[in-house]
């Protein structure tokens, strides 16, 4: 099975996908963070392609950075509490990793999805 990384952002306050939310992906090695890509979510709250596709996948530590404040302010929702949400995680096996974000103006949750 090839390895790749996907994400999905759901706006739990509005009860639907979070469209237009900017996401950055970094590879983390020690104290260094290397920018790999930047994407925006589509109408379904997903990126149009895997955020880390098969051909670029490598095991290691990564950080997804969700720009929630910009998204929330753009909707006129309270965007002063959450701004940038960094999620650091390790992909230890060659597999499909799916890291969704459930977002509201005052909180968020995440998990390893399928």
C-alpha positions in Angstrom: 0.0 0.0 0.0 1.4 3.4 -0.9 1.8 6.2 1.7 0.0 9.5 1.4 -1.6 12.2 3.6 -5.0 13.7 3.4 -7.0 16.1 5.6 -10.6 17.3 5.9 -11.8 20.4 7.8 -15.4 20.5 9.1 -16.9 23.6 10.5 -18.9 22.3 13.5 -20.4 25.7 14.3 -22.0 25.9 10.8 -22.5 22.2 10.4 -20.7 21.7 7.1 -17.3 21.7 5.4 -14.9 24.6 5.9 -14.3 25.9 2.4 -11.3 28.2 1.6 -9.2 27.4 4.7 -5.5 27.7 4.2 -3.3 24.8 5.3 0.4 24.5 5.3 2.5 21.3 5.6 6.0 21.1 7.2 8.4 18.3 7.7 10.0 18.4 11.1 13.6 17.2 11.8 14.9 18.1 15.2 14.4 21.9 15.6 14.1 22.5 11.9 10.7 22.9 10.0 10.8 22.6 6.3 7.9 24.0 4.3 6.6 21.4 1.8 3.3 22.7 0.5 0.4 25.1 1.0 -3.2 24.4 -0.1 -6.8 25.6 0.5 -9.8 23.5 1.2 -12.4 23.1 -1.5 -16.2 23.1 -1.2 -16.1 19.7 0.5 -13.6 20.9 3.1 -10.8 18.8 1.6 -7.8 19.6 -0.5 -8.2 18.8 -4.2 -5.2 16.4 -4.0 -3.5 14.6 -1.2 -1.6 17.2 0.9 1.4 14.8 0.7 1.0 12.6 -2.3 2.4 9.0 -2.8 5.5 10.1 -4.8 6.6 12.5 -2.0 5.6 10.4 1.0 8.3 9.6 3.6 7.9 8.5 7.2 8.8 11.0 9.8 7.4 13.9 11.8 5.2 16.5 10.1 3.1 19.5 11.1 -0.1 20.6 9.5 -0.8 24.3 10.1 -4.5 25.3 9.8 -5.1 29.0 9.4 -8.4 29.0 11.3 -8.5 32.6 12.3 -8.4 33.9 8.7 -11.2 31.5 7.9 -13.4 32.4 10.9 -12.9 36.1 10.4 -13.8 35.8 6.7 -17.2 34.4 7.8 -17.8 37.1 10.4 -17.5 34.5 13.2 -15.4 35.1 16.3 -11.9 34.7 15.0 -10.1 36.3 17.9 -9.6 33.2 20.0 -8.3 30.6 17.6 -5.8 31.8 15.0 -3.2 29.3 13.8 -3.6 25.6 14.7 -0.5 23.6 14.4 -0.9 19.8 14.5 2.4 17.9 14.9 2.3 14.1 14.3 4.5 11.2 13.3 3.8 8.9 10.3 5.8 5.8 11.3 4.6 3.5 8.5 4.0 3.7 4.8 0.2 4.0 4.9 -2.7 6.4 4.2 -2.8 9.0 7.0 -6.0 11.1 7.2 -5.8 13.9 9.8 -9.2 15.8 9.9 -9.9 19.0 11.9 -13.2 19.6 13.5 -13.4 23.4 14.0 -15.5 25.9 15.8 -14.7 29.5 16.8 -13.8 28.4 20.3 -12.3 25.0 20.0 -11.2 22.2 17.8 -10.5 18.4 17.8 -8.6 16.1 15.6 -7.9 12.4 15.2 -6.3 9.9 12.9 -9.1 9.1 10.5 -9.4 6.6 7.6 
